[in-house]
Amino acid sequence: MKRILLSWGFALLFFLLLSNGCTPRLPGVPVKELRPKILPEEIASRSLAMKEELARMTKITENAVFTEKRGYPEYRIGPLDVLEITYRAGSEQKTDTVIVRSNGMISYSFVDNIPAAGLTVGELDYRLTKRLSVYMRNPRVDILVKEFNSKTALVLGEVGVLRLPYYEAGSGKVFLKGKTTLLDLLVLAGGYTEDADIKKVKLIRADKIYYINLYDIIFRGETWQNVIIDNGDVIDVPELPMFGERVYVLGEVNRQGVYPLKNAPDLMAALAFAGSYTGTAVQENTLIIRGYEPGKKPLVLTADINAILRKGDVGQNIPLMDGDIVYVPRSTIGDVNEFIINTVPLLEYLLYPGEYRDAYWQYQDLRFK
């Protein structure tokens, strides 16, 4: 029944769209005039102040995890870290393992209660050598961090390692070993899964929440969002909606259908997935129907595919949004208002199938009573 309804739905939508083609052209909103619609939960992240704050968080030179010395990041030692200390005397050497106590102190050889928390390896080496020189001549000490246990970040949601046919859960604490960016942290957690909504990654730091578009970092090179992680940060990678974000490509294309938004993030990508346009397509009158809700008028955008391909007008290759319908007509679209009125039933069918289904069965119940 679902397949029959879907087939009839696409056929009816195609017929209604074609029936609007003979009156003088009255285009919708040209894509060049479009002002991007911002989702409520993203408003804060896209404000200028938030962008500037995220940009500063990518350029810091120190935090609770590391500090830069001579231009290089060095790890800050903390409680429960395990240190390996090597003492050299002539050709002989002795290696001991020392745990940084919860109060941030260590004891070694003749020296007790040396403050270690917050210091780099080089700084602790200097202090320990100075204290040991009271008891021995020219002590030579080397220190390295054997286990990093004091600094962590919590990663939640759609992360993990792919172990076919499933993902192995990667949520949990990640121990930080030095300067670590958001991308570094997600790699340590096993990467994000195919169900991850990487455009709405949440960073929680202290009492503040930041929304980060991981897609823009990876595929658009917006490194100003690739923040440096601090001790105690929480990263939440949410799951895509139940049916995933999707776009609809209809009209004069070789493969009409529904495509995942992550595979068709912009107009030309959507057309490529649909097998490109046919020879009878009116390329300069391509439509994008956006933001339909029952009882409200959708936004109808016009784009000229020919200008994108032949004139390099990439400004018309706009990013698509969940629920967008891309329609390539066979003839010039006439009155847009009439076009919207004629297509509203099919918009409800495509975008709100649950309501359409309920209405259908209510009609059947009334019919047979």
N, C-alpha and C positions, 0 to 999 in steps of 0.2 A: 504493500500500500504506500509506504514512504517513497519508493522509487517511482511509482506511478504519479503520485502527487508532485514530486520534484520535476519529473519530465514534463507534465502538463504545465507546471509553473513556469519553467524556462520557456516553453513554447509560447505561452500566453504573453509573457513579458516581451519576448522577441517580436510578436505580432503587434503589441501595443506601441513598442518603440518605433517600429517601422511605419506605423500609421501616422506619425507626426511629421512627415517629411516634405510637404509641398507648399507651405506658406512661407513668406519672406523670413529670412534668417533673423532671429532674435536671440543672440547668444546668452549663456549664463554668465557667471562671474569669471573673467579671464584669470588663469592661474597666477599670472604675474601680480594681480591685485589682491591675492589671497593673503590674509593675515593668519598665521598658524594658530589653530585652536589649542589651548593649553588645558590639560586635564587638571582637575582640582588638586589632586595630591602632588602634582608636579609644579604648581605655581611657585612655591617657595624656592624649589631647586633652580628654577629658571630666572629668578630675579637677579638683577645685576649684583646686589650685595652678596647673594649666595654664591654666584659664580666667582666673584673676587675672593671670597673666603675659601672656596674649594681650590682655587688657583694657588693661594698662599699655602694651603696644606700640602701641595705637591712640591714645594720649594724649601721646606723647613730644613734646617741643618742640625737639629737636635730635638729629641723628645725623651720620654722615659726609657726608650729602648736603645737609642744610640746617640752619639755625638760625633761631630766631624773634627778630626785632628789633622792639620796640614792638608786639608782638602779631601781626606778619606774618612768614611764612616767607620766608627769603632763601637762595639757593643758595650753597653753599661752593665756591669756585674750586679746581680741582685740576690736576695735570699733564696736558698735551696739550689742555686747553681753549684755545679761540681767543677772544681778547679784541679788542674794537674800542674804541680809545681816541681820543677827540676832544679836541683842544686848541684853545681859543678865545683870540684876542688881538684885542680891539676887535671889528670887524665881520667879521674873517676867522677861518676855522677850518680845522684840518687833522686828517684822520682817518687813523689808522694801524692795521694789524692786527698783533697781537702774540700769539705762541704761548707758553703757559706751559711752560717746559722741564721735563724729567723730574725735576729736582731741586726743582721747585716755585717757581723764580725766574723773573722777567721783567726785561728791560732796555728802557728807553724814554728817548728823547731823550738828555739828559746823564747820566741815572742808570742805573747797572748793578746787577744782582743785588738786585732788590727782592723779598722774600719775598711770594708771592701765594697759595700753596696753603693751604687751610683758611680763608681770609678770604672775607667777603662782598664784593660789588661796592662797597658803601658804605665798608667798612673799607679796601679797597685804594685807593679814590679818595682817602681821607683821607691815607694814607701817601704815595702818589705826589705828591699836591699839596704835602705838607710837604717832600718831598725836592726837588721842582722849585723851590720858593720860594728855595732857596739860590742858584739861577742866574738866576731871573727874578722880576719883581715881580708879585704877585697872580696866579699862574697859575690858569687855570680849566680843569678837566679833567672829562670825562664818560666813564664806562666802562660797557660792556655786554658780556655774554657772547654771542658770535656763534655758537660751536659748543660743544656740551656733550659732551665726549669722556672725561671722567675717572671718571664714576660710572655703573655698569651693574648690571642685574639679569638673571639668566638665566631665561627662560621655556621650559619643555619640555612635551611632550605634546600634548593635544587642544586646541590654540589655532590660530587662523588666520582669514583673511577669506574669506567665502563668495563664490566666483566660479563661478556655476552652470556645470556641474552638480557642481563639486568645491569643496573648501576649499583655499585657497592657504596653504601652510604658514606659520605665524607663530612657530614655535619659534626661539629664538636670543637674542642679547643685546638688551636694550632700554636705551637711554641715558636716564639719569634727569636731569631738568631742574629738580628742586626737590622739595618735599614731595609724595610719591606714595603713595597707598594701594594695597592689593591690587587693588581694583576698577579703579582708574586704570591700573594696570600691565597688567591683562588687556585693557582697552580698547586700550591702546597696542599690544598684541600681536595685535590683531584679534578679540578675544573668544574664547569657547570654542565648540567644535563641538557638533553634535547628539549625538555619540558620547561626550562628556565625562562623566565621573563627578564632578560638581561637589560631591558630598557628601564627597569624600575628597581634597581638594586638599592637597598637601604643601608646606610651607615649610621649607627647609633654611637655617639661619643659623649660620655657624661650624660647630660640631660638634653642633648640636642640631636635632631634627626636630619640627615642629609639624603637626598635622592640623587643617585648617580646613574647615568645612562652608559652602561658598559658597552653597548653596541657602538656608540659614538667613539669610545676610546679605541676599540679594536678595529673598526672598519672605516672610521673617518679621521682617525689620528688626533682626537681631541684629548691630548695628554694632560690638559689642565684639570681633568676629572680624575686622573690616576693618582689619588691621594696616597700619602705615606701613612702607614698604619701605626697607631700608638698602642701602648699596653692597655688592655681592657676594652678595646674597640669590639663592636658587634656588627657583623655583616650578615644581612638577610637577603638571600636570592630567592624571590618569590616564584611561584608556579604560574605558568600561563593559565588563562581561563580554561574551564572544563573542555570546551571545544576548540580552544586555541584562537588566536587572532587570525582573521581571514579577510580576503578580498574576493570580489566577484568580477569576472571578466566576461562580457557578453557582446553580442553583435557580430560585426564582420571580422572575426578572428577564427583561426583554424581549430582551436580547441576551447570552446566555451566551458566555464566551470568555476569552481571555488578553489582558491589557492591559499596556503598559509602565508600570512603577512611577512613572516621571517624570511620566506623565499622570494617574496615579491614586495620589497620595501618601497619601491617607487614605481612610477607609471611605466617606464620602459621595461623594467624587470617583470612587471605583471604581464605586459604584452609578449615578452619573450617566453614566459611560461605558457602562455596561451597559443604559442606557435605563430606569433606575429599576426598582422592583419591580412585580409584577403585582397584580391585585385579590385573588388568593387567597393572598398572602404572609402568613406569621405574622411580622410585623415585629419584635415584641419578643423573638424567639428567633433572631435573626441570629447566625451563627457565623463566627468567624475561626479557621482551622486554621493553626497556625504552628510552624515549626521541626522539620518531620518529617525524620528521617534513618533509613535502614534499620536495624531492630533497636531503635529508640528510640520512645518514646511522644511524640507531638506535643502541643503545648499547644493546648487548645481554649478559645477565648474567646467570651463571649456579649455581644452588644450589642443595645440596644433602639432601632431606627431611629425608632419612633414617638415616643420620648421626646426624641430629637434634634430632630425636625421640629416637634413640637407643644408641647414643654415647654422647648425651648431648652437641653437638656442637652448642650452641645457637648463636655463632658468625655468622652463616649462615642465621639466621632468621632476615633478613635485613628489615629495614623500607621501606615501599612502597611509591611511589610518584604518584601524579595525572597522569592518563593515562597509568600507568604500565599494561602490559599484562602478567599474570602468566599462563604458559602453562606446563601441566604435560603430557609427551609423553607416547605412548604405546610402542615405540621402541626407541633405541638410535638415537639421532639426529646426522646427518652426517655433511656435510660441512656447516658451519654457514653462509658463504657468499651466497651460493645457497639458504639456508633457508630464508635469508633476502629478496633476490630477489623475491622468490616465494610468500612471505607474504606481500610485500609492498602494493599491491592493497587492501588487506583486512585491513591493518593498516590505509590506507587513508579512507576506508569506516567506520571503527570504530571510529577513532579519529577526522576525519574531515568530518562528514556526510553532512554538507552544500555544500562543494565542490563536493562530490560524487553525491548529489542530482542534483546540477546544471549541472554537466557533463551528468547525465542520461537524463535529459529533453532536453539538447542540442542535444544529440544523437537521441532522439525521434523526435525532430523538423526536423532534417536533413533527418531522415528516411522517413517521410511522405510528404516531399516537392516534 
